[in-house]
Amino acid sequence: MTSNDIITLDQVGENYAYQKKLHLQKGSYMILGFCQPSFWSKGPGGWAQKDRIQRPDATLAREAILCAKTIFNIQGGEDDDFITKPTGQKLEIVPMISPGKVKVGNKFPVKVLYDGEPVKTINVEATFAGFSDKNYKAFQGRTDLKGRIDIIPLKSGYWVVKVKHVIEHSNKKRADEFVLVSTLTFKING
């Protein structure tokens, strides 16, 4: 297997459960995931997976897309440059260096892209596995005018970075807004 190989995982069980049994060699790996766009509306009785046309009594209607990326390094494979390249996700968090090179307390620069363009001043949240406060995050900040931010992981272990981008929907008959959420997960070594 080379760093340019693309492997499709097999669906097992629920529609969100995928896997593939592989023998992985030294190197960096990236897993990408996304949910097909879906409409959600809020009204009497709560949220339902319907657009405004299907639910005219809705007080809020959204179209949503979820994007996810996981990066992991095996046996020192931190130098694979594909980790720092955009993959084409609608909303994407792109590491500017491999997370395998980042040490606790050092900067981990990332950029946030929407349709391949930098997202200015978007809120970025990050936390690590085991962080106990659901109301706060271990890191929070906003991207600069080039869509960049330096995350500072203060603890080793698994981290998740999350961004949410909300824009006006182009078809007001179906939804008020278009909501995109993207996550990036990775491991920081001590």
PyMOL commands that set and color helices and strands:
alter all, ss='L'
color gray80, all
select helices_A, chain A and resi 81-84+99-101
alter helices_A, ss='H'
color red, helices_A
select strands_A, chain A and resi 10-11+18-19+27-43+46-48+60-74+91-95+108-114+117-118+123-128+139-142+148-151+157-168+177-188
alter strands_A, ss='S'
color yellow, strands_A
deselect
rebuild
show_as cartoon
